C-alpha cells in the first residue's frame, strides 16, 4: 500500500493539463469504470475518499456514477480492491483510482478542468510555499532569524548561517531528559542569537554566538503557543504523548482546563478573538477568547492548525491540514471565520505526503514540515498568504 500512496502523491503533481479526458465528475467516473471493467472481470470492492475542496456530496455522485458504469462481473473469485480519491491541483479536479487484483496494481487518473470561478481564490488570496530545508531525519521545527535558520530534529539542533556567512553549518546534539515518545513533537523559538527548544519533558536553551551551543534539562514548563499578531497561549504538553493535556494559561494570565488538543489557532471575527482547538478526539472546536466553552464545531480539518495575520489583510486567518490518514498525502488550506463557521480563503496546497508539523513563523507566516512518501525525506516549507496574484 505504501507504493500506492507514493504513486498517488507523484501523480498529483505530474499529471499535465493535456491529460484531461473528461468534461466533469460523471465523465471521469465513467471513464475509470470502463478501464476497471476492462482489467477486472470479477467482483470489485470500491472505497471512496475526498481530498479536494469539493463538498463531500460529490463523493456520493462519484460512487453512483462509477458503480452504474461498471460492467457486471462475468467471473467469480476474490474481489479486486479499488480505491477512488477525489483530489485537485491548481488547474484540474482529479479522480485517482488505485486498483489491486492479486499481485497486479494499477493507478489511473481522470481529470477535468476547474471552472474559472473555482480556480480564483477569495479576495485574490493565494497560499504560497517556499522550500527552506530538507533532510532524511525528521524535522520537528525550523526557525528563521536574521543570521540564518535553526533546525530542530530528534537528535540535534542545526544552525545554518546565511549564505556566504563565516560560520557555515553547525550542529549540537540533544540530550533528552528521558527517552523520546514515539510521535515526537518539538517547538523552536529564537530571539536574536538565543535559542529556546520545547520538547516533551525537556527544555533546551542555547545560542548561536560566537558558535552554536545548546544545553537541555528536564522540564514540565508550558510551551508558548503564538498565533498571528494577537493570540498567545501557554499550554502544558503531555510528556509521554504528542498532544497538549488541556491545562492552559490564557493571554490575561488566567489558568483554564480544556479537552486535550493537538494544536491551537487564534482567529478574529468582527473584531472579536476566538480560539480554535484541534482536539485529540478528532473534532475542531471554536472557543471564545477566554476559553470558557466551545461556541461552534468545524468538520473536515486535520490535527494541525496555525493562526497567522496576512500583511495584506486586516484581522487574522488560520491554516489547517485535512482530515487525512497519517500515511496519505496531505494538504493545507487557509480559512477565515464567518458566523463561527470556516470559510475557505484559498485553494489547498497539496504535499507529497503527510504534514508532520505546522507551527507559526513570526506573525504573518507558518512553517510546515511534510514527509515525502516517495523519497522518505522530510522537507520544511515557509507558507505565506499573498494578495493580488
C-alpha distance (Angstrom), angle and dihedral (degrees) to the residues before:
residue distance angle dihedral
X1 . . .
X2 3.79 . .
X3 3.80 89.6 .
X4 3.78 89.3 53.6
X5 3.81 91.7 53.2
X6 3.80 91.1 48.3
X7 3.79 92.1 50.0
X8 3.79 91.1 48.2
X9 3.79 92.2 50.3
X10 3.79 92.8 49.4
X11 3.79 93.8 47.1
X12 3.79 92.0 52.3
X13 3.78 88.2 66.2
X14 3.81 101.1 32.2
X15 3.81 101.6 48.8
X16 3.85 105.6 108.6
X17 3.81 125.8 -145.3
X18 3.82 89.4 -111.2
X19 3.80 90.4 65.4
X20 3.81 92.0 69.0
X21 3.79 105.3 124.7
X22 3.79 103.4 166.7
X23 3.78 138.0 60.7
X24 3.80 96.4 -145.0
X25 3.80 144.9 -16.1
X26 3.83 96.0 -69.8
X27 3.80 90.3 51.0
X28 3.80 91.6 49.9
X29 3.81 91.3 49.1
X30 3.80 92.5 49.7
X31 3.81 92.4 47.8
X32 3.80 92.0 53.2
X33 3.80 91.4 45.3
X34 3.81 89.8 55.4
X35 3.81 91.7 51.5
X36 3.79 90.6 46.5
X37 3.80 93.4 50.9
X38 3.81 90.7 49.0
X39 3.81 90.5 54.3
X40 3.80 100.6 37.5
X41 3.79 123.0 43.4
X42 3.79 94.3 175.2
X43 3.82 134.7 64.6
X44 3.81 120.8 -48.5
X45 3.81 130.0 -152.1
X46 3.81 107.9 -155.6
X47 3.81 128.7 -169.7
X48 3.78 128.4 -173.5
X49 3.80 138.2 -153.8
X50 3.80 137.0 174.2
X51 3.82 119.8 -133.5
X52 3.81 94.2 157.7
X53 3.79 133.6 89.4
X54 3.81 89.5 -110.2
X55 3.82 115.5 109.9
X56 3.80 118.0 -92.8
X57 3.81 88.7 -113.5
X58 3.80 86.6 77.3
X59 3.81 88.7 66.8
X60 3.81 89.2 63.3
X61 3.80 89.4 51.5
X62 3.81 91.4 47.9
X63 3.81 90.8 51.5
X64 3.80 93.2 46.9
X65 3.80 94.5 49.1
X66 3.81 94.8 43.2
X67 3.80 94.9 48.4
X68 3.81 92.6 45.5
X69 3.82 92.2 52.7
X70 3.83 96.8 48.3
X71 3.79 115.9 106.6
X72 3.84 110.2 -120.0
X73 3.83 110.2 -101.0
X74 3.81 114.6 -91.8
X75 3.80 94.4 -171.1
X76 3.79 136.0 47.1
X77 3.77 129.0 -138.1
X78 3.81 137.9 89.1
X79 3.80 110.8 -14.9
X80 3.79 122.7 -113.2
X81 3.81 115.5 -118.6
X82 3.81 117.1 -125.9
X83 3.80 124.7 -177.3
X84 3.81 118.3 -168.7
X85 3.80 119.5 -163.9
X86 3.79 124.2 -167.8
X87 3.81 106.8 -147.7
X88 3.80 141.4 146.1
X89 3.77 147.0 -151.5
X90 3.80 130.8 -160.6
X91 3.82 94.1 -75.7
X92 3.80 106.7 25.3
X93 3.76 148.3 33.1
X94 3.80 111.8 -127.5
X95 3.77 138.4 -158.0
X96 3.80 109.0 -159.5
X97 3.77 118.2 -166.1
X98 3.79 121.7 -162.7
X99 3.80 110.4 -171.1
X100 3.78 129.5 -179.6
X101 3.79 127.3 -170.7
X102 3.77 111.3 177.9
X103 3.80 106.6 -53.9
X104 3.81 93.2 -18.0
X105 3.80 119.3 96.5
X106 3.79 131.9 -179.2
X107 3.80 134.4 -176.7
X108 3.82 118.7 -157.5
X109 3.78 131.4 178.3
X110 3.78 129.1 -159.3
X111 3.79 115.3 -174.4
X112 3.77 139.6 -177.8
X113 3.78 131.8 -167.8
X114 3.78 119.5 -92.3
X115 3.78 113.8 -120.2
X116 3.78 116.2 -109.3
X117 3.79 90.4 -112.2
X118 3.80 91.9 52.6
X119 3.79 94.6 49.2
X120 3.81 95.2 53.0
X121 3.79 112.9 85.6
X122 3.77 122.8 -137.3
X123 3.82 115.2 -80.9
X124 3.80 90.0 -2.9
X125 3.80 91.0 -68.4
X126 3.77 123.7 156.1
X127 3.79 129.8 -176.6
X128 3.78 109.1 -137.2
X129 3.80 130.3 -171.6
X130 3.78 133.3 -157.6
X131 3.81 123.4 -165.0
X132 3.81 109.3 -120.2
X133 3.81 106.6 169.6
X134 3.80 140.1 -5.2
X135 3.82 131.2 -167.7
X136 3.81 144.4 147.3
X137 3.81 95.8 -113.0
X138 3.82 117.7 75.4
X139 3.80 115.0 -89.6
X140 3.80 114.5 -138.5
X141 3.80 98.1 -178.7
X142 3.80 142.4 -23.8
X143 3.81 124.8 -147.7
X144 3.80 122.3 -161.7
X145 3.79 118.6 -148.5
X146 3.76 138.8 167.6
X147 3.81 93.7 -93.3
X148 3.81 97.6 43.9
X149 3.79 140.3 -70.7
X150 3.80 132.8 -51.6
X151 3.82 119.1 -148.1
X152 3.81 122.0 -159.4
X153 3.82 116.8 -154.4
X154 3.83 131.3 165.8
X155 3.81 92.3 -100.3
X156 3.79 104.7 31.1
X157 3.78 152.4 2.2
X158 3.80 116.4 -119.0
X159 3.79 126.0 -160.4
X160 3.80 116.8 -159.9
X161 3.79 113.3 -168.2
X162 3.77 120.4 -143.1
X163 3.77 114.3 -79.6
X164 3.77 108.4 -75.7
X165 3.79 92.6 15.4
X166 3.80 117.8 144.0
X167 3.82 95.7 -124.0
X168 3.82 98.8 58.9
X169 3.82 115.6 -174.7
X170 3.80 121.1 -20.5
X171 3.80 131.1 -177.5
X172 3.81 133.4 -159.8
X173 3.83 122.7 -170.2
X174 3.80 120.6 -125.1
X175 3.79 120.2 -128.3
X176 3.81 107.0 -160.3
X177 3.78 119.5 -150.2
X178 3.82 88.6 -134.6
X179 3.83 135.7 4.8
X180 3.78 111.3 -68.2
X181 3.83 117.6 -107.0
X182 3.79 117.7 -111.4
X183 3.82 97.3 -102.5
X184 3.78 98.9 43.5
X185 3.79 121.3 -164.0
X186 3.78 129.0 -177.6
X187 3.79 139.7 178.4
X188 3.80 130.3 -149.7
X189 3.80 127.5 -155.7
X190 3.78 121.3 178.6
X191 3.79 131.9 -173.9
X192 3.77 111.7 -173.4
X193 3.79 105.5 -55.5
X194 3.83 94.1 -14.9
X195 3.82 118.6 102.8
X196 3.81 126.3 -161.7
X197 3.81 118.4 -176.0
X198 3.81 122.2 -171.7
X199 3.80 116.4 -157.4
X200 3.84 132.4 161.5
X201 3.81 107.0 -68.1
X202 3.81 90.4 -14.2
X203 3.80 137.6 89.2
X204 3.81 120.9 -166.2
X205 3.77 125.6 -166.0
X206 3.76 129.3 -174.9
X207 3.76 149.5 135.6
X208 3.79 138.8 -122.1
X209 3.82 94.1 -145.0
X210 2.93 129.7 120.6
X211 3.82 83.1 -8.7
X212 3.79 135.1 -22.7
X213 3.81 115.0 -73.6
X214 3.81 128.0 162.6
X215 3.81 134.1 -176.1
X216 3.82 125.3 -170.9
X217 3.80 132.7 -160.1
X218 3.79 138.1 177.8
X219 3.79 109.3 -88.8
X220 3.78 140.6 166.0
X221 3.82 92.7 -172.0
X222 3.80 114.8 139.1
X223 3.79 120.3 -100.8
X224 3.80 119.5 -115.2
X225 3.81 110.6 -119.5
X226 3.80 111.9 -166.1
X227 3.79 121.6 -171.2
X228 3.78 123.2 -171.4
X229 3.78 117.9 -50.5
X230 3.81 97.7 -46.3
X231 3.78 112.9 31.1
X232 3.79 125.5 83.3
X233 3.79 129.5 161.8
X234 3.80 136.6 175.1
X235 3.80 112.9 -138.9
X236 3.81 131.9 -175.0
X237 3.79 110.4 -129.6
X238 3.82 117.4 -145.4
X239 3.81 102.3 -119.4
X240 3.81 95.7 -147.8
X241 3.81 96.4 39.8
X242 3.81 138.0 51.9
X243 3.81 99.4 -113.8
X244 3.80 143.8 65.0
X245 3.81 112.7 -91.9
X246 3.83 95.2 -136.1
X247 3.82 100.0 -100.9
X248 3.80 106.1 122.8
X249 3.79 140.7 161.4
X250 3.79 116.5 -140.9
X251 3.78 126.9 -137.0
X252 3.81 92.7 -91.9
X253 3.83 92.0 52.4
X254 3.82 98.0 -100.3
X255 3.82 115.5 143.1
X256 3.81 114.9 -133.6
X257 3.79 137.6 176.1
X258 3.80 119.4 -141.4
X259 3.79 133.7 162.7
X260 3.84 115.0 -69.1
X261 3.81 111.3 -84.7
X262 3.79 141.4 -173.5
X263 3.81 99.7 -145.3
X264 3.79 143.0 -4.5
X265 3.80 135.4 -148.2
X266 3.79 132.2 -177.6
X267 3.81 118.3 -141.3
X268 3.80 130.6 179.6
X269 3.79 122.7 -133.4
X270 3.79 118.8 -176.8
X271 3.80 91.1 -21.0
X272 3.82 95.1 -49.9
X273 3.79 122.6 111.4
X274 3.80 120.6 -130.0
X275 3.79 130.6 -176.5
X276 3.79 120.4 -136.1
X277 3.80 115.8 -158.0
X278 3.79 125.6 -168.1
X279 3.79 99.7 -145.9
X280 3.78 125.9 -147.9
X281 3.81 90.8 -119.0
X282 3.82 90.2 64.9
X283 3.81 99.0 -99.9
X284 3.79 126.4 119.9
X285 3.80 111.6 -147.0
X286 3.80 133.8 -170.4
X287 3.81 116.8 -136.9
X288 3.78 131.3 -176.7
X289 3.80 118.3 -106.3
X290 3.81 92.1 -89.5
X291 3.82 93.5 51.0
X292 3.81 89.0 -125.6
X293 3.80 96.7 145.3
X294 3.81 139.6 -30.8
X295 3.81 115.4 -82.6
X296 3.83 98.5 -175.0
X297 3.80 143.8 -1.2
X298 3.81 129.6 -131.3
X299 3.81 124.2 -153.4
X300 3.79 131.5 -156.5
X301 3.80 98.0 40.0
X302 3.78 127.2 121.6
X303 3.79 128.2 -134.8
X304 3.83 97.2 -85.2
X305 3.81 121.1 80.6
X306 3.78 130.6 160.9
X307 3.80 131.6 -179.1
X308 3.80 121.6 -137.9
X309 3.81 137.6 170.5
X310 3.80 110.8 -136.4
X311 3.80 111.1 -140.5
X312 3.80 91.9 -136.7
X313 3.81 94.2 53.1
X314 3.75 137.7 55.8
X315 3.79 120.2 -120.3
X316 3.78 122.8 13.9
X317 3.78 141.7 -69.5
X318 3.79 139.1 -155.4
X319 3.79 129.8 -130.8
X320 3.81 114.5 -151.2
X321 3.77 136.7 -176.9
X322 3.79 122.6 -135.0
X323 3.78 126.1 -99.6
X324 3.83 91.8 -102.4
X325 3.78 133.5 146.6
X326 3.81 116.4 -94.9
X327 3.82 90.3 -114.1
X328 3.83 95.4 50.8
X329 3.80 134.2 87.2
X330 3.80 109.6 -92.0
X331 3.80 136.5 -156.7
X332 3.80 137.9 -154.8
X333 3.79 125.3 -143.9
X334 3.82 135.2 -178.3
X335 3.81 120.1 -121.3
X336 3.77 140.3 179.0
X337 3.80 130.6 -161.4
X338 3.81 126.3 -107.0
X339 3.80 117.6 172.6
X340 3.83 86.6 -14.4
X341 3.82 90.0 -59.9
X342 3.81 124.6 118.0
X343 3.81 115.1 -106.6
X344 3.81 117.7 -167.2
X345 3.81 112.3 -123.8
X346 3.81 99.1 178.9
X347 3.76 141.0 17.9
X348 3.82 113.1 -93.0
X349 3.80 120.7 -95.3
X350 3.81 110.8 -134.4
X351 3.79 124.0 -143.2
X352 3.79 129.9 -156.8
X353 3.78 91.7 -116.9
X354 3.81 143.5 -7.0
X355 3.81 121.1 -34.1
X356 3.80 104.7 -120.3
X357 3.83 99.6 -178.2
X358 3.79 137.6 17.4
X359 3.82 119.9 -179.7
X360 3.81 137.3 156.4
X361 3.79 117.9 -91.4
X362 3.78 102.9 -161.5
X363 3.80 117.1 -44.1
X364 3.81 99.0 -63.3
X365 3.83 104.5 43.0
X366 3.79 142.6 40.4
X367 3.79 136.3 -140.8
X368 3.81 116.5 -133.5
X369 3.81 126.4 -173.4
X370 3.81 121.1 -161.4
X371 3.79 132.5 -179.8
X372 3.80 114.0 -135.4
X373 3.81 108.0 -130.9
X374 3.79 90.5 -154.1
X375 3.80 101.2 50.1
X376 3.81 100.7 19.4
X377 3.82 90.5 -132.0
X378 3.80 124.4 135.5
X379 3.79 118.6 -128.8
X380 3.82 128.9 -169.5
X381 3.81 119.1 -149.4
X382 3.79 133.2 -171.2
X383 3.82 110.4 -133.5
X384 3.80 121.2 -157.3
X385 3.79 134.7 172.4
X386 3.80 111.1 -126.8
X387 3.80 125.7 -167.5
X388 3.77 129.2 -145.2
X389 3.83 100.8 18.6
